[in-house]
Amino acid sequence: MSSFLLVSLNIDAILGEITLHQRRKKLDEMTKGEGLVNAYAATISRIKAQQRSRSKLGMEVLMWVSHSERPLHVDELCHALGVEEGSTDLNIRNIPAIETLLTCSLGLVTVEKSSSTLRLVHYILQEYLSCNPNLFIKPHSMIAEVCLTYLNFRQVRGCSPTCRWVPPTIPFVKYASCYWGTHAKRETTQSVKMLALKVLDEYDKHISSKMLLLHRMKVRDQPCDWGGRPRGFTGLHGAAYFGFVEIMVALLEMDRWDVQATDLKGDTAIAWAARRGQEGVVGVLLQRNDVNPDTSNKCSRTPLLLAAENGHEGVVKILVERSDVNPNTPDIYGWTPLSFVAKNGLEGAARIPARIPLGRNDVNPNTADTSFGQTPLSLAAQNGHEGAVRILLGRTSVNPDTADTLFGQTPLSFAAKNGHEGVVRVLLERNDVNPNTRDKYGQTPLSLAAKNGLEGIVTERRHP
């Protein structure tokens, strides 16, 4: 593939010259070059040497394909490149054809037939573009501005926020809705901020909020009413979702929304920031006196629990150090923040001494969930998190041999059943762990270990 591509690009570069002398000169340069890298450099030079509008379009195609968060569909990129700076509505006459995009990029971009998405012709081209960032000026802020300009089009704003599918007339709306914040966080401008504030101003009535929630969440978890409208998912929630600190500060200064307002699932802005691991936004919100960092949603999940559930160790550390946050609040299934910390293996969030998260003296390490009756230690052992197991065993109040209510299995049983040899060894070092406890099926931890091929553990003597 690479050899064929190299030959093709070299031939195109040579034929791109006008006179025999220039073509001979280009041939000599190619034969002394460094394969694909020099071929790419030569081709990009040819793209830039095209007529001004074609040169601009060719470089923009490369920028979008190399910097997008996911592969773009043909119609998505065509619409994106049809957006004019400062425009207020979509001009279909300004949308370039895919044939034009491919022609202007001189073979460096191709269409993946199976998915109708665009990609660079070779991974080495992606490496080349990454190593030459000066080829594009602030690509992420440019992409963010196009996304936000598109979302502010009258045709887009006029769409119902109850839509569950992308209207065929505005195919770029999904990408723009889901990724404008990602690009804007990397690079932003004053224009991007102003356009973002306009989109977020009536966010729960904008189709982009629904597209974002559809993309990221299961339907049952979306804060939407029976009609499918994301009521209560305001601009504050959107800024918290993306973790865009500058926009969150600007929205708070506008003082148009109650910072404790909840969406239909009962989540506040800080709950969304915690769920998404947005440490910067969590920090901004915690500076306000009117923010309650311990508000539970309709599933009784606090921001701390949401951060722990989704594995965001940094946010867990920030929240648990607050005296106004209860680290033991369970959700409707009896899961506590420590349950999720243990399940996800966030050793840093469970570590001792007390000043580091969930090492607090008021954290109960033995709370079992109400569905299966598993303790944090049982969850850590089941998932093979040796570090978390050691930390939990360091708490003098931990019962290392508590069986769950569903199977009657102890932490040692779960570790043995799942073949976590390191955890089994750690637990067997304890004199208060019984390796012969039988579960509801009559199986002992050692019989489960043998079943999983851990013969070394079965025959090994336990430390006194």
C-alpha positions in Angstrom: 0.0 0.0 0.0 2.7 2.5 1.1 4.9 1.7 -1.9 2.0 2.2 -4.4 1.0 5.4 -2.6 4.5 6.7 -2.8 4.8 6.0 -6.5 1.4 7.6 -7.1 2.2 10.8 -5.1 5.6 11.1 -6.7 4.1 10.8 -10.2 1.5 13.4 -9.4 4.1 15.7 -8.1 6.3 15.3 -11.2 3.3 15.7 -13.6 2.3 18.7 -11.7 5.3 20.6 -13.1 4.8 22.4 -16.4 8.1 22.1 -18.3 10.4 19.1 -19.0 13.2 20.9 -17.0 11.0 21.3 -14.0 9.8 17.7 -14.1 13.4 16.4 -14.4 14.3 18.6 -11.4 11.3 17.3 -9.4 12.3 13.7 -10.3 15.8 14.3 -9.0 14.4 15.7 -5.7 12.1 12.7 -5.3 14.9 10.1 -5.8 17.0 11.8 -3.2 14.1 12.2 -0.7 12.9 10.3 2.3 9.9 8.3 0.9 6.4 9.2 1.9 7.4 12.1 4.2 8.9 14.1 1.4 6.1 13.0 -1.0 3.6 14.4 1.5 5.5 17.7 1.9 5.7 18.0 -1.9 2.0 17.3 -2.3 1.0 19.8 0.4 3.2 22.4 -1.3 1.2 21.7 -4.5 -2.1 22.1 -2.6 -0.9 25.5 -1.4 0.2 26.4 -5.0 -3.3 25.9 -6.4 -5.7 28.8 -7.1 -6.4 30.6 -3.9 -9.9 29.2 -3.2 -8.9 25.7 -4.1 -5.7 26.0 -2.0 -7.8 27.2 1.0 -10.3 24.4 0.6 -7.7 21.7 0.2 -5.9 22.7 3.4 -9.2 23.0 5.3 -10.0 19.4 4.2 -6.7 18.2 5.6 -7.3 20.2 8.8 -10.8 18.8 9.4 -9.9 15.2 8.6 -6.7 15.3 10.8 -8.2 17.1 13.8 -11.8 15.8 14.0 -12.8 13.8 17.1 -14.2 11.0 15.0 -14.2 10.2 11.3 -16.5 12.6 9.5 -19.2 11.5 7.1 -19.1 12.9 3.6 -22.2 15.1 4.0 -21.0 16.3 7.4 -17.7 17.6 6.1 -19.3 19.1 3.0 -21.7 21.1 5.2 -18.9 22.1 7.6 -16.9 23.5 4.8 -20.0 25.4 3.5 -20.2 27.5 6.6 -19.2 31.1 6.1 -17.8 33.1 9.0 -20.5 35.4 10.5 -23.3 33.8 8.5 -26.7 33.4 10.2 -28.2 30.6 8.1 -27.1 27.8 5.9 -26.5 28.6 2.2 -26.9 25.3 0.3 -25.3 26.9 -2.7 -22.1 27.3 -0.8 -21.7 23.6 0.1 -18.9 22.1 -1.9 -19.3 18.7 -3.6 -17.3 15.8 -2.3 -15.6 15.5 -5.7 -14.3 19.0 -5.2 -12.9 18.3 -1.8 -11.1 15.2 -3.0 -9.7 17.1 -6.0 -8.5 20.0 -4.0 -6.7 17.7 -1.5 -4.8 16.1 -4.3 -5.2 12.5 -3.2 -4.2 12.9 0.4 -7.8 12.3 1.6 -10.0 9.4 0.5 -13.5 8.1 1.2 -13.9 4.9 3.2 -16.6 3.2 1.1 -17.9 0.9 3.8 -18.7 3.8 6.1 -18.8 6.8 3.8 -16.4 8.6 6.1 -13.2 10.5 5.1 -9.7 9.5 6.2 -6.2 10.4 5.4 -4.6 8.1 2.8 -2.0 6.7 5.3 -1.3 6.8 9.0 2.2 8.3 8.3 0.4 11.3 6.9 -1.3 11.8 10.2 2.1 11.6 11.9 3.5 14.1 9.4 0.7 16.6 10.1 1.0 16.2 13.8 4.8 16.9 13.6 4.1 20.0 11.6 1.5 21.9 13.6 2.3 25.2 11.8 0.5 24.0 8.8 -2.8 25.0 10.4 -3.5 28.1 12.5 -5.5 27.4 15.6 -7.4 24.4 14.0 -9.5 23.6 17.1 -10.8 27.1 17.6 -11.6 27.2 13.8 -13.5 23.9 14.1 -15.3 25.1 17.2 -16.3 28.3 15.5 -17.7 26.5 12.5 -19.6 24.1 14.8 -21.1 26.9 16.9 -22.0 29.0 13.8 -23.8 26.0 12.4 -25.7 25.5 15.7 -26.7 29.1 15.7 -28.2 29.0 12.1 -31.9 29.8 12.0 -32.6 26.5 10.3 -30.9 24.6 13.1 -32.4 26.7 16.0 -35.9 26.2 14.4 -35.6 22.4 14.8 -37.5 20.8 17.7 -35.4 19.6 20.7 -37.5 16.4 20.7 -35.8 15.1 17.6 -34.2 11.7 18.0 -32.6 11.6 14.6 -30.5 14.0 12.7 -32.6 15.9 10.1 -31.2 15.1 6.6 -31.2 18.8 5.8 -28.7 19.6 8.5 -26.3 16.5 8.7 -23.5 18.3 10.5 -25.7 19.1 13.6 -24.8 15.9 15.4 -21.0 16.4 15.2 -21.3 20.1 16.0 -23.5 19.4 19.0 -21.3 16.7 20.5 -17.8 18.1 19.9 -17.9 21.9 19.8 -17.0 22.0 23.5 -14.1 19.5 23.1 -12.5 21.6 20.4 -13.2 24.9 22.2 -11.5 23.7 25.4 -8.3 23.1 23.4 -8.3 26.5 21.7 -10.7 29.3 22.0 -11.3 32.8 20.9 -13.6 35.6 21.9 -15.8 34.8 18.9 -16.1 31.1 20.0 -17.1 32.3 23.5 -19.8 34.6 22.2 -21.2 31.9 19.9 -21.2 29.4 22.7 -23.1 31.7 25.0 -25.7 32.2 22.3 -26.2 28.4 21.9 -26.3 27.8 25.7 -28.7 30.7 26.4 -31.8 28.5 25.7 -30.1 25.2 25.8 -33.0 23.1 26.9 -34.9 24.3 23.9 -32.1 23.7 21.4 -31.7 20.5 19.3 -28.0 20.4 20.1 -28.7 19.5 23.8 -30.8 16.5 22.7 -28.2 15.4 20.2 -25.6 15.6 22.9 -27.6 13.5 25.3 -28.6 10.9 22.7 -25.0 10.5 21.8 -23.6 10.1 25.3 -26.4 8.4 27.3 -29.0 5.6 27.2 -32.5 6.9 26.6 -33.6 5.9 30.1 -30.8 8.0 31.7 -31.5 11.2 29.7 -33.2 14.1 31.5 -36.1 14.3 29.1 -39.8 14.6 29.6 -42.4 12.2 28.1 -42.3 14.2 24.9 -38.5 13.8 24.6 -37.7 17.4 25.4 -34.6 17.9 27.7 -36.3 20.2 30.1 -34.1 21.6 32.8 -30.9 20.8 31.0 -29.8 24.4 30.9 -26.7 26.2 29.6 -25.1 25.7 33.1 -25.5 21.9 32.7 -24.1 22.1 29.2 -21.0 24.1 30.2 -20.5 21.7 33.1 -20.8 18.7 30.8 -18.1 20.0 28.5 -16.0 21.3 31.4 -15.5 24.7 29.7 -14.4 26.8 32.6 -14.4 30.2 30.8 -17.9 29.7 29.6 -19.1 28.5 33.0 -17.7 31.7 34.6 -19.4 33.8 31.9 -22.7 32.1 32.4 -22.5 32.6 36.2 -21.7 36.3 35.7 -24.9 36.6 33.6 -26.8 35.5 36.8 -29.7 34.2 34.7 -30.0 30.7 36.2 -30.3 29.2 39.6 -27.0 27.5 40.1 -28.8 24.8 42.1 -31.4 24.2 39.4 -31.9 20.6 38.5 -32.7 18.8 35.3 -35.5 16.2 35.2 -33.3 13.5 36.7 -32.5 15.8 39.6 -28.9 16.6 38.6 -27.4 20.0 39.3 -24.6 21.6 37.3 -22.0 20.4 39.7 -23.4 16.9 39.5 -22.9 16.9 35.7 -19.4 18.3 36.1 -18.6 15.5 38.7 -20.1 12.8 36.5 -17.9 14.0 33.6 -14.8 14.4 35.6 -14.5 18.2 34.9 -12.3 19.2 37.8 -11.9 22.9 36.6 -15.7 23.5 36.6 -16.1 21.6 39.9 -13.5 24.0 41.4 -15.3 27.1 40.0 -18.7 26.0 41.4 -17.3 25.1 44.8 -16.1 28.7 45.2 -19.7 29.9 45.3 -21.7 30.0 48.6 -24.9 29.1 46.8 -23.7 25.7 45.5 -24.5 22.6 47.6 -22.0 20.0 46.7 -24.0 17.2 48.4 -27.3 17.5 46.6 -28.7 14.0 45.7 -30.5 13.4 42.4 -33.6 11.3 42.0 -31.5 8.1 42.3 -30.0 9.4 45.5 -26.7 9.9 43.8 -24.6 12.8 45.0 -21.9 14.5 43.0 -19.3 12.6 45.0 -21.0 9.3 44.2 -21.3 10.2 40.5 -17.6 11.0 40.3 -16.7 7.7 42.0 -19.1 5.7 39.8 -17.5 7.1 36.7 -13.9 6.7 37.8 -12.9 10.3 38.2 -10.4 10.2 40.9 -9.5 13.9 40.8 -13.0 15.0 41.4 -13.5 12.5 44.2 -10.4 13.9 45.9 -11.8 17.5 45.6 -15.2 16.7 46.9 -14.4 14.3 49.7 -12.1 17.0 51.3 -15.2 19.2 51.8 -16.7 19.0 55.3 -20.1 19.6 53.8 -20.0 16.4 51.7 -21.2 13.1 53.3 -18.9 10.3 52.0 -21.3 7.6 53.1 -24.5 8.7 51.3 -25.8 5.6 49.4 -27.9 5.6 46.2 -31.2 3.7 45.9 -29.3 0.5 45.4 -27.2 0.9 48.6 -24.0 1.8 46.7 -21.8 4.3 48.5 -18.9 6.4 46.9 -16.5 3.9 48.5 -18.3 1.0 46.8 -17.6 2.6 43.4 -14.0 3.5 44.4 -13.3 -0.1 45.3 -15.0 -1.5 42.2 -13.1 0.9 39.9 -9.8 0.4 41.7 -9.1 4.0 42.4 -6.4 3.4 44.9 -5.5 7.1 45.1 -9.0 7.9 46.1 -9.1 5.3 48.9 -5.7 5.7 50.3 -4.7 6.5 53.8 -3.8 8.8 55.6 -7.0 10.6 56.4 -6.3 13.8 54.5 -6.5 11.9 51.2 -10.0 11.0 49.9 -12.0 8.3 51.4 -9.4 7.8 54.1 -11.7 10.0 56.2 -12.4 8.6 59.7 -16.2 8.9 59.0 -16.1 6.6 56.0 -17.7 3.3 56.7 -15.7 0.6 54.8 -18.2 -2.2 55.6 -21.4 -0.8 54.0 -22.9 -3.4 51.8 -25.2 -2.7 48.8 -28.8 -3.7 49.1 -29.0 -5.6 45.8 -26.2 -8.2 46.3 -24.9 -7.4 49.7 -21.3 -6.8 48.6 -18.9 -4.7 50.7 -16.3 -2.4 49.1 -13.6 -5.0 50.0 -15.7 -7.7 48.2 -16.0 -5.4 45.1 -12.3 -4.7 45.0 -11.4 -8.4 45.4 -14.0 -9.4 42.7 -12.4 -6.9 40.2 -8.8 -7.8 41.0 -7.8 -4.4 42.4 -4.9 -5.5 44.6 -3.9 -2.0 45.6 -7.4 -1.1 46.8 -7.7 -4.4 48.7 -4.5 -3.6 50.6 -5.7 -0.1 51.4 -9.0 -1.4 52.7 -7.4 -4.1 54.7 -5.4 -1.4 56.4 -8.5 -0.1 58.0 -8.8 -1.8 61.4 -12.6 -1.7 61.2 -12.8 -3.7 58.0 -14.2 -7.2 58.2 -12.2 -9.1 55.6 -14.4 -12.2 55.6 -18.0 -10.8 55.1 -20.0 -12.9 52.6 -22.4 -11.3 50.2 -26.2 -12.0 50.5 -26.7 -13.4 46.9 -24.1 -16.1 46.7 -22.7 -16.3 50.2 -19.2 -15.6 48.9 -16.5 -13.8 50.8 -13.9 -11.4 49.2 -11.5 -14.4 49.0 -14.2 -16.4 47.2 -14.7 -13.7 44.6 -11.0 -13.2 44.0 -10.5 -17.0 43.6 -13.5 -17.4 41.4 -12.2 -14.7 39.0 -8.6 -15.9 39.0 -7.1 -12.8 40.7 -4.0 -14.5 42.1 -2.5 -11.4 43.6 -5.6 -10.5 45.6 -6.0 -14.1 46.8 -2.4 -14.1 48.2 -3.0 -10.7 50.0 -6.2 -12.1 51.6 -4.5 -15.4 52.6 -1.9 -13.4 54.6 -4.7 -12.5 57.0 -5.4 -14.9 60.0 -9.0 -13.7 60.1 -9.8 -14.9 56.5 -11.2 -18.4 56.4 -10.2 -20.3 53.2 -12.7 -23.0 53.9 -15.9 -21.0 54.1 -18.6 -22.5 51.9 -20.9 -20.4 49.8 -24.5 -21.3 49.0 -23.4 -23.8 46.4 -21.0 -25.6 48.8 -17.9 -24.2 47.2 -14.9 -23.0 49.2 -12.4 -20.3 48.1 -9.8 -22.9 47.7 -12.0 -25.1 45.5 -12.8 -22.1 43.4 -9.1 -21.3 43.1 -8.4 -24.9 42.0 -11.2 -24.7 39.4 -9.5 -21.6 37.9 -6.2 -23.3 37.7 -4.5 -21.5 40.7 -2.9 -24.7 41.9 0.0 -22.8 43.4 -2.3 -21.0 45.7 -4.3 -24.1 46.7 -1.1 -25.9 47.8 0.7 -22.9 49.2 0.8 -22.7 53.0 -0.7 -19.6 54.4 1.6 -17.2 56.3 1.3 -17.6 60.1 
